[in-house]
Amino acid sequence: MGRSAAKSLSSLSLGPKRKVKCYNGYFVNGYVFHTEKYGHGRKAYNNSVCVKGSTSSELKVDYYGRLEEIVELQYHNEQNRVFLFKYYWYDTIDRGIRVYPHYGMVEINSKARLRNINDVFVFAKQCQQVYYTYIRFFRKDRSRVD
């Protein structure tokens, strides 16, 4: 192992610094992401995300959420830093999702929040940007549901 690799590994083993930097926006994977608070009232919403994943039971589950915080962890070697996104996650496992593969659309119940989770952070590189919109659905009797 080279001297620089050993130094980087040693730096990582010490863990991150106690101070973190927080940002309102971050560019990654070809997308600009903004926190929900920063983007409130703006024309473009850049705080919605999809993270492709699976559960411990190996079911393929995609997670959807809204960006609350952007955090940079720095390690003792200035070259080692990690960007994390903290999300408000929607419940896409039990009761909050309906997929329409023919249309390429996913319906999310925005009132169904994923609760009692320990993993509210994801690596910024894992995120894909999505757009949420309100769609009025009709019952079979054609009366509108809001």
C-alpha positions as CSV (number, residue, x, y, z in Angstrom):
1,M,0.0,0.0,0.0
2,G,1.3,3.4,-1.0
3,R,2.1,6.1,1.6
4,S,-0.8,8.3,0.4
5,A,-3.3,5.4,0.5
6,A,-2.3,4.5,4.0
7,K,-2.7,8.2,5.1
8,S,-6.2,8.3,3.6
9,L,-7.2,5.1,5.3
10,S,-5.8,6.3,8.6
11,S,-7.8,9.6,8.2
12,L,-11.0,7.6,7.5
13,S,-10.5,5.4,10.5
14,L,-10.6,8.4,12.8
15,G,-14.1,9.2,11.7
16,P,-15.5,12.5,10.5
17,K,-14.8,15.9,12.2
18,R,-17.3,17.0,14.8
19,K,-18.3,20.1,12.8
20,V,-20.3,19.7,9.6
21,K,-21.2,22.2,6.8
22,C,-24.8,22.6,5.7
23,Y,-25.8,23.9,2.3
24,N,-29.0,25.1,0.7
25,G,-28.1,23.5,-2.6
26,Y,-25.9,20.9,-4.2
27,F,-25.2,19.7,-7.8
28,V,-24.8,15.9,-8.3
29,N,-25.7,13.3,-11.0
30,G,-26.6,16.1,-13.4
31,Y,-29.2,17.6,-11.1
32,V,-29.4,20.7,-8.9
33,F,-31.0,19.9,-5.5
34,H,-32.3,22.5,-3.1
35,T,-33.6,22.0,0.4
36,E,-37.3,22.3,0.8
37,K,-37.0,25.4,2.9
38,Y,-34.7,27.1,0.4
39,G,-36.9,26.2,-2.5
40,H,-40.2,27.3,-0.9
41,G,-41.9,29.9,-3.0
42,R,-39.6,29.4,-6.0
43,K,-40.8,28.5,-9.5
44,A,-38.7,25.3,-9.8
45,Y,-38.9,22.6,-7.1
46,N,-35.6,20.8,-6.8
47,N,-36.1,19.0,-3.6
48,S,-37.9,15.8,-4.7
49,V,-36.0,12.6,-4.9
50,C,-36.1,8.9,-5.7
51,V,-33.6,6.5,-4.3
52,K,-33.6,3.0,-5.9
53,G,-33.3,0.4,-3.3
54,S,-34.4,-2.9,-1.7
55,T,-35.5,-4.0,1.7
56,S,-34.0,-6.6,3.9
57,S,-36.5,-9.1,2.5
58,E,-34.9,-8.4,-0.9
59,L,-38.1,-6.8,-2.3
60,K,-37.3,-4.1,-4.8
61,V,-38.5,-0.9,-3.3
62,D,-37.9,2.7,-4.5
63,Y,-37.9,5.4,-1.8
64,Y,-39.4,8.8,-2.4
65,G,-38.9,11.9,-0.3
66,R,-38.4,15.6,0.1
67,L,-35.0,17.1,0.8
68,E,-34.7,18.7,4.3
69,E,-30.9,19.2,4.7
70,I,-27.7,18.9,2.8
71,V,-24.7,18.1,5.0
72,E,-21.0,17.8,4.2
73,L,-19.0,15.5,6.5
74,Q,-15.3,16.2,6.4
75,Y,-12.7,13.8,7.5
76,H,-9.3,14.8,9.0
77,N,-7.7,14.6,5.6
78,E,-9.3,17.5,3.6
79,Q,-9.6,15.4,0.5
80,N,-12.0,13.0,2.2
81,R,-15.5,14.4,2.3
82,V,-19.0,13.0,1.9
83,F,-22.2,14.8,1.1
84,L,-25.4,13.5,2.7
85,F,-29.0,14.4,2.1
86,K,-31.5,14.2,4.9
87,Y,-35.0,13.4,3.7
88,Y,-38.6,13.4,4.8
89,W,-39.5,10.0,3.4
90,Y,-42.9,9.0,2.2
91,D,-44.2,5.5,3.1
92,T,-43.8,3.6,-0.1
93,I,-43.7,0.2,1.6
94,D,-47.1,-0.3,3.3
95,R,-49.7,2.2,2.2
96,G,-48.3,5.1,0.2
97,I,-47.6,4.1,-3.4
98,R,-49.3,2.9,-6.6
99,V,-47.3,2.3,-9.7
100,Y,-48.6,2.8,-13.3
101,P,-45.9,1.2,-15.4
102,H,-47.8,1.8,-18.7
103,Y,-47.6,5.6,-18.1
104,G,-44.3,5.7,-16.3
105,M,-46.0,7.3,-13.3
106,V,-45.9,6.6,-9.6
107,E,-48.6,7.8,-7.3
108,I,-47.4,8.8,-3.8
109,N,-49.7,9.4,-0.8
110,S,-48.0,12.5,0.5
111,K,-49.7,12.2,3.8
112,A,-48.2,8.8,4.5
113,R,-44.9,9.5,6.1
114,L,-42.4,6.7,6.7
115,R,-42.1,6.6,10.5
116,N,-39.7,5.0,13.0
117,I,-36.8,4.8,10.6
118,N,-33.2,5.3,11.6
119,D,-31.9,6.0,8.1
120,V,-33.0,9.5,7.2
121,F,-29.7,10.2,5.4
122,V,-28.5,8.9,2.0
123,F,-25.4,9.6,0.0
124,A,-26.0,12.4,-2.4
125,K,-24.7,10.2,-5.3
126,Q,-27.6,7.7,-4.7
127,C,-30.3,10.3,-5.5
128,Q,-32.3,10.9,-8.7
129,Q,-34.4,13.9,-9.0
130,V,-38.2,13.5,-9.5
131,Y,-41.1,15.9,-9.8
132,Y,-44.2,15.7,-7.6
133,T,-47.5,17.2,-8.8
134,Y,-51.0,17.2,-7.5
135,I,-53.4,15.1,-9.6
136,R,-57.1,15.1,-9.1
137,F,-58.5,11.6,-9.3
138,F,-62.1,10.7,-10.0
139,R,-64.2,7.9,-8.5
140,K,-66.0,5.4,-10.7
141,D,-69.1,7.6,-10.4
142,R,-67.0,10.5,-11.9
143,S,-67.2,12.7,-8.8
144,R,-64.0,14.5,-8.1
145,V,-61.8,13.5,-5.1
146,D,-59.6,16.3,-3.7
